[in-house]
Structure formats: structure tokens, C-alpha cells
Amino acid sequence: MGSFNFKGPATDEDGSDVLAECERQMRPVVHEIVQSAVTAGWSPDDVLLTLVEISWDMYESRRELS
């Protein structure tokens, strides 16, 4: 997997939809992860659900990410 170069996050102040901008930047990353796993024989549903679980765990422990 390559490196990821994100533009700065959207803010409500500039009128951008934060959720839409986050999805626009993250969707290609998630797609690459899923495609790579599917190529290796994994179920796309299992991979996506696992990403949700990992994301939720990270959300719950977000103090550690700062």
C-alpha cells in the first residue's frame, strides 16, 4: 500500500460538508484496503465489518490518538 496524502479537513466555517469531505478523502483508502483483501481471498463484507469495528474501537479510545 502506498502513502496517503490528505488535504486538510473541511471545517463548518468554510461552508463545506465535513462528512462529505471526509468520505471523499477516505473512500479511496477504504476501497484499496478492501480490494487488496478480496484479491487475497477475503470476504468484502468481513473486511468492511472489521474496519467498522476497528474504527469504533479507535473512536472509543480517541484520547490515545491525540
N, CA, C and O atoms as a printed pandas DataFrame, in Angstrom:
     atom_number atom_name residue_name chain_id  residue_number  x_coord  y_coord  z_coord
0              1         N          MET        A               1    0.837   -1.170    0.000
1              2        CA          MET        A               1    0.000    0.000    0.000
2              3         C          MET        A               1    0.887    1.239    0.000
3              4         O          MET        A               1    1.942    1.268    0.634
4              5         N          GLY        A               2    0.449    2.235   -0.704
5              6        CA          GLY        A               2    1.224    3.458   -0.801
6              7         C          GLY        A               2    0.996    4.377    0.381
7              8         O          GLY        A               2    0.296    4.043    1.337
8              9         N          SER        A               3    1.606    5.540    0.283
9             10        CA          SER        A               3    1.388    6.529    1.332
10            11         C          SER        A               3    0.124    7.315    1.013
11            12         O          SER        A               3   -0.347    7.322   -0.124
12            13         N          PHE        A               4   -0.407    7.963    2.010
13            14        CA          PHE        A               4   -1.646    8.703    1.847
14            15         C          PHE        A               4   -1.377   10.179    2.081
15            16         O          PHE        A               4   -0.775   10.563    3.084
16            17         N          ASN        A               5   -1.825   10.993    1.152
17            18        CA          ASN        A               5   -1.628   12.429    1.237
18            19         C          ASN        A               5   -2.989   13.112    1.293
19            20         O          ASN        A               5   -3.625   13.351    0.267
20            21         N          PHE        A               6   -3.418   13.417    2.500
21            22        CA          PHE        A               6   -4.711   14.045    2.674
22            23         C          PHE        A               6   -4.579   15.552    2.649
23            24         O          PHE        A               6   -3.609   16.120    3.149
24            25         N          LYS        A               7   -5.580   16.188    2.054
25            26        CA          LYS        A               7   -5.686   17.632    2.180
26            27         C          LYS        A               7   -6.230   17.900    3.571
27            28         O          LYS        A               7   -6.746   16.996    4.228
28            29         N          GLY        A               8   -6.116   19.121    4.012
29            30        CA          GLY        A               8   -6.641   19.472    5.332
30            31         C          GLY        A               8   -8.131   19.183    5.435
31            32         O          GLY        A               8   -8.839   19.166    4.428
32            33         N          PRO        A               9   -8.598   18.956    6.647
33            34        CA          PRO        A               9  -10.014   18.639    6.839
34            35         C          PRO        A               9  -10.906   19.843    6.545
35            36         O          PRO        A               9  -10.491   20.992    6.695
36            37         N          ALA        A              10  -12.113   19.562    6.134
37            38        CA          ALA        A              10  -13.098   20.617    5.919
38            39         C          ALA        A              10  -13.542   21.153    7.272
39            40         O          ALA        A              10  -13.510   20.440    8.275
40            41         N          THR        A              11  -13.945   22.382    7.289
41            42        CA          THR        A              11  -14.483   22.974    8.512
42            43         C          THR        A              11  -15.855   23.543    8.209
43            44         O          THR        A              11  -16.151   23.907    7.071
44            45         N          ASP        A              12  -16.679   23.616    9.221
45            46        CA          ASP        A              12  -18.006   24.198    9.034
46            47         C          ASP        A              12  -17.914   25.665    8.646
47            48         O          ASP        A              12  -18.827   26.199    8.017
48            49         N          GLU        A              13  -16.828   26.314    9.012
49            50        CA          GLU        A              13  -16.654   27.739    8.749
50            51         C          GLU        A              13  -16.573   28.043    7.259
51            52         O          GLU        A              13  -17.009   29.110    6.826
52            53         N          ASP        A              14  -16.022   27.124    6.468
53            54        CA          ASP        A              14  -15.887   27.414    5.037
54            55         C          ASP        A              14  -17.087   26.923    4.234
55            56         O          ASP        A              14  -17.064   26.966    3.004
56            57         N          GLY        A              15  -18.137   26.456    4.914
57            58        CA          GLY        A              15  -19.363   26.038    4.245
58            59         C          GLY        A              15  -19.316   24.630    3.680
59            60         O          GLY        A              15  -20.278   24.189    3.050
60            61         N          SER        A              16  -18.230   23.922    3.887
61            62        CA          SER        A              16  -18.111   22.555    3.376
62            63         C          SER        A              16  -18.895   21.592    4.258
63            64         O          SER        A              16  -19.094   21.831    5.449
64            65         N          ASP        A              17  -19.323   20.527    3.660
65            66        CA          ASP        A              17  -19.962   19.452    4.405
66            67         C          ASP        A              17  -18.846   18.547    4.918
67            68         O          ASP        A              17  -18.223   17.826    4.138
68            69         N          VAL        A              18  -18.593   18.580    6.220
69            70        CA          VAL        A              18  -17.472   17.846    6.804
70            71         C          VAL        A              18  -17.587   16.348    6.509
71            72         O          VAL        A              18  -16.600   15.712    6.141
72            73         N          LEU        A              19  -18.775   15.790    6.666
73            74        CA          LEU        A              19  -18.953   14.362    6.416
74            75         C          LEU        A              19  -18.651   14.017    4.960
75            76         O          LEU        A              19  -17.960   13.036    4.687
76            77         N          ALA        A              20  -19.157   14.808    4.035
77            78        CA          ALA        A              20  -18.929   14.542    2.606
78            79         C          ALA        A              20  -17.447   14.656    2.263
79            80         O          ALA        A              20  -16.929   13.855    1.484
80            81         N          GLU        A              21  -16.766   15.633    2.829
81            82        CA          GLU        A              21  -15.340   15.805    2.541
82            83         C          GLU        A              21  -14.520   14.659    3.134
83            84         O          GLU        A              21  -13.583   14.171    2.502
84            85         N          CYS        A              22  -14.868   14.238    4.333
85            86        CA          CYS        A              22  -14.176   13.104    4.948
86            87         C          CYS        A              22  -14.392   11.848    4.105
87            88         O          CYS        A              22  -13.453   11.094    3.850
88            89         N          GLU        A              23  -15.623   11.633    3.679
89            90        CA          GLU        A              23  -15.903   10.460    2.840
90            91         C          GLU        A              23  -15.128   10.543    1.522
91            92         O          GLU        A              23  -14.590    9.536    1.062
92            93         N          ARG        A              24  -15.064   11.707    0.922
93            94        CA          ARG        A              24  -14.355   11.877   -0.343
94            95         C          ARG        A              24  -12.877   11.504   -0.187
95            96         O          ARG        A              24  -12.293   10.880   -1.072
96            97         N          GLN        A              25  -12.284   11.887    0.935
97            98        CA          GLN        A              25  -10.872   11.599    1.147
98            99         C          GLN        A              25  -10.628   10.160    1.622
99           100         O          GLN        A              25   -9.596    9.573    1.299
100          101         N          MET        A              26  -11.558    9.594    2.379
101          102        CA          MET        A              26  -11.339    8.266    2.960
102          103         C          MET        A              26  -11.802    7.115    2.065
103          104         O          MET        A              26  -11.242    6.021    2.134
104          105         N          ARG        A              27  -12.806    7.345    1.235
105          106        CA          ARG        A              27  -13.351    6.263    0.403
106          107         C          ARG        A              27  -12.275    5.560   -0.434
107          108         O          ARG        A              27  -12.260    4.330   -0.476
108          109         N          PRO        A              28  -11.380    6.292   -1.098
109          110        CA          PRO        A              28  -10.346    5.586   -1.878
110          111         C          PRO        A              28   -9.424    4.728   -1.006
111          112         O          PRO        A              28   -8.972    3.668   -1.440
112          113         N          VAL        A              29   -9.148    5.174    0.200
113          114        CA          VAL        A              29   -8.292    4.411    1.112
114          115         C          VAL        A              29   -8.986    3.109    1.505
115          116         O          VAL        A              29   -8.392    2.032    1.440
116          117         N          VAL        A              30  -10.239    3.221    1.910
117          118        CA          VAL        A              30  -11.008    2.038    2.314
118          119         C          VAL        A              30  -11.172    1.096    1.120
119          120         O          VAL        A              30  -11.046   -0.121    1.264
120          121         N          HIS        A              31  -11.447    1.647   -0.030
121          122        CA          HIS        A              31  -11.612    0.820   -1.232
122          123         C          HIS        A              31  -10.339    0.035   -1.524
123          124         O          HIS        A              31  -10.403   -1.150   -1.851
124          125         N          GLU        A              32   -9.193    0.680   -1.411
125          126        CA          GLU        A              32   -7.916   -0.001   -1.658
126          127         C          GLU        A              32   -7.697   -1.140   -0.662
127          128         O          GLU        A              32   -7.234   -2.216   -1.041
128          129         N          ILE        A              33   -8.024   -0.909    0.592
129          130        CA          ILE        A              33   -7.888   -1.948    1.616
130          131         C          ILE        A              33   -8.774   -3.139    1.290
131          132         O          ILE        A              33   -8.331   -4.287    1.324
132          133         N          VAL        A              34  -10.039   -2.851    0.971
133          134        CA          VAL        A              34  -10.993   -3.935    0.679
134          135         C          VAL        A              34  -10.569   -4.691   -0.572
135          136         O          VAL        A              34  -10.580   -5.922   -0.577
136          137         N          GLN        A              35  -10.198   -3.983   -1.627
137          138        CA          GLN        A              35   -9.792   -4.649   -2.866
138          139         C          GLN        A              35   -8.573   -5.538   -2.648
139          140         O          GLN        A              35   -8.495   -6.640   -3.192
140          141         N          SER        A              36   -7.638   -5.062   -1.865
141          142        CA          SER        A              36   -6.446   -5.849   -1.572
142          143         C          SER        A              36   -6.809   -7.127   -0.818
143          144         O          SER        A              36   -6.278   -8.197   -1.114
144          145         N          ALA        A              37   -7.702   -7.018    0.144
145          146        CA          ALA        A              37   -8.133   -8.186    0.916
146          147         C          ALA        A              37   -8.928   -9.162    0.058
147          148         O          ALA        A              37   -8.750  -10.374    0.173
148          149         N          VAL        A              38   -9.800   -8.645   -0.798
149          150        CA          VAL        A              38  -10.598   -9.503   -1.685
150          151         C          VAL        A              38   -9.672  -10.268   -2.633
151          152         O          VAL        A              38   -9.879  -11.455   -2.886
152          153         N          THR        A              39   -8.670   -9.594   -3.144
153          154        CA          THR        A              39   -7.704  -10.249   -4.028
154          155         C          THR        A              39   -7.016  -11.412   -3.318
155          156         O          THR        A              39   -6.664  -12.412   -3.945
156          157         N          ALA        A              40   -6.829  -11.273   -2.008
157          158        CA          ALA        A              40   -6.193  -12.336   -1.215
158          159         C          ALA        A              40   -7.191  -13.405   -0.773
159          160         O          ALA        A              40   -6.824  -14.351   -0.077
160          161         N          GLY        A              41   -8.464  -13.250   -1.182
161          162        CA          GLY        A              41   -9.459  -14.274   -0.888
162          163         C          GLY        A              41  -10.392  -13.981    0.278
163          164         O          GLY        A              41  -11.196  -14.831    0.658
164          165         N          TRP        A              42  -10.292  -12.808    0.836
165          166        CA          TRP        A              42  -11.160  -12.449    1.956
166          167         C          TRP        A              42  -12.533  -12.013    1.453
167          168         O          TRP        A              42  -12.691  -11.593    0.307
168          169         N          SER        A              43  -13.510  -12.121    2.331
169          170        CA          SER        A              43  -14.861  -11.660    2.029
170          171         C          SER        A              43  -14.925  -10.139    2.200
171          172         O          SER        A              43  -14.496   -9.616    3.229
172          173         N          PRO        A              44  -15.460   -9.421    1.199
173          174        CA          PRO        A              44  -15.555   -7.972    1.340
174          175         C          PRO        A              44  -16.420   -7.552    2.533
175          176         O          PRO        A              44  -16.124   -6.559    3.198
176          177         N          ASP        A              45  -17.480   -8.302    2.798
177          178        CA          ASP        A              45  -18.334   -7.987    3.948
178          179         C          ASP        A              45  -17.559   -8.108    5.259
179          180         O          ASP        A              45  -17.674   -7.254    6.138
180          181         N          ASP        A              46  -16.771   -9.173    5.383
181          182        CA          ASP        A              46  -15.979   -9.362    6.599
182          183         C          ASP        A              46  -14.969   -8.226    6.780
183          184         O          ASP        A              46  -14.777   -7.723    7.887
184          185         N          VAL        A              47  -14.335   -7.835    5.686
185          186        CA          VAL        A              47  -13.336   -6.767    5.765
186          187         C          VAL        A              47  -13.997   -5.452    6.157
187          188         O          VAL        A              47  -13.500   -4.747    7.036
188          189         N          LEU        A              48  -15.103   -5.119    5.520
189          190        CA          LEU        A              48  -15.793   -3.866    5.838
190          191         C          LEU        A              48  -16.284   -3.846    7.283
191          192         O          LEU        A              48  -16.146   -2.834    7.970
192          193         N          LEU        A              49  -16.853   -4.948    7.747
193          194        CA          LEU        A              49  -17.317   -5.005    9.136
194          195         C          LEU        A              49  -16.153   -4.902   10.113
195          196         O          LEU        A              49  -16.276   -4.276   11.166
196          197         N          THR        A              50  -15.036   -5.507    9.770
197          198        CA          THR        A              50  -13.857   -5.403   10.623
198          199         C          THR        A              50  -13.355   -3.966   10.671
199          200         O          THR        A              50  -12.960   -3.487   11.734
200          201         N          LEU        A              51  -13.364   -3.274    9.537
201          202        CA          LEU        A              51  -12.970   -1.859    9.517
202          203         C          LEU        A              51  -13.882   -1.012   10.398
203          204         O          LEU        A              51  -13.425   -0.082   11.063
204          205         N          VAL        A              52  -15.163   -1.335   10.399
205          206        CA          VAL        A              52  -16.103   -0.625   11.275
206          207         C          VAL        A              52  -15.732   -0.863   12.735
207          208         O          VAL        A              52  -15.686    0.077   13.528
208          209         N          GLU        A              53  -15.470   -2.115   13.088
209          210        CA          GLU        A              53  -15.106   -2.448   14.464
210          211         C          GLU        A              53  -13.813   -1.746   14.885
211          212         O          GLU        A              53  -13.722   -1.191   15.980
212          213         N          ILE        A              54  -12.821   -1.781   14.000
213          214        CA          ILE        A              54  -11.554   -1.120   14.308
214          215         C          ILE        A              54  -11.772    0.384   14.478
215          216         O          ILE        A              54  -11.242    0.997   15.405
216          217         N          SER        A              55  -12.554    0.967   13.579
217          218        CA          SER        A              55  -12.835    2.408   13.656
218          219         C          SER        A              55  -13.558    2.756   14.944
219          220         O          SER        A              55  -13.249    3.759   15.588
220          221         N          TRP        A              56  -14.521    1.926   15.318
221          222        CA          TRP        A              56  -15.253    2.197   16.559
222          223         C          TRP        A              56  -14.329    2.092   17.769
223          224         O          TRP        A              56  -14.383    2.934   18.665
224          225         N          ASP        A              57  -13.490    1.076   17.798
225          226        CA          ASP        A              57  -12.524    0.941   18.896
226          227         C          ASP        A              57  -11.612    2.157   18.973
227          228         O          ASP        A              57  -11.322    2.661   20.058
228          229         N          MET        A              58  -11.162    2.626   17.805
229          230        CA          MET        A              58  -10.309    3.815   17.777
230          231         C          MET        A              58  -11.083    5.049   18.249
231          232         O          MET        A              58  -10.531    5.903   18.943
232          233         N          TYR        A              59  -12.350    5.137   17.874
233          234        CA          TYR        A              59  -13.180    6.250   18.317
234          235         C          TYR        A              59  -13.309    6.251   19.840
235          236         O          TYR        A              59  -13.178    7.290   20.487
236          237         N          GLU        A              60  -13.566    5.075   20.396
237          238        CA          GLU        A              60  -13.731    4.975   21.840
238          239         C          GLU        A              60  -12.440    5.280   22.590
239          240         O          GLU        A              60  -12.494    5.735   23.732
240          241         N          SER        A              61  -11.304    5.046   21.991
241          242        CA          SER        A              61  -10.030    5.310   22.656
242          243         C          SER        A              61   -9.324    6.498   21.998
243          244         O          SER        A              61   -8.094    6.558   22.000
244          245         N          ARG        A              62  -10.078    7.434   21.441
245          246        CA          ARG        A              62   -9.505    8.532   20.670
246          247         C          ARG        A              62   -8.554    9.414   21.463
247          248         O          ARG        A              62   -7.731   10.109   20.867
248          249         N          ARG        A              63   -8.642    9.408   22.782
249          250        CA          ARG        A              63   -7.684   10.186   23.574
250          251         C          ARG        A              63   -6.270    9.723   23.298
251          252         O          ARG        A              63   -5.323   10.504   23.394
252          253         N          GLU        A              64   -6.124    8.448   22.953
253          254        CA          GLU        A              64   -4.800    7.885   22.679
254          255         C          GLU        A              64   -4.272    8.334   21.304
255          256         O          GLU        A              64   -3.072    8.242   21.049
256          257         N          LEU        A              65   -5.156    8.816   20.423
257          258        CA          LEU        A              65   -4.750    9.210   19.092
258          259         C          LEU        A              65   -4.192   10.633   19.058
259          260         O          LEU        A              65   -3.509   11.012   18.106
260          261         N          SER        A              66   -4.474   11.397   20.068
261          262        CA          SER        A              66   -4.036   12.808   20.081
262          263         C          SER        A              66   -2.586   12.938   20.445
263          264         O          SER        A              66   -2.061   14.050   20.501
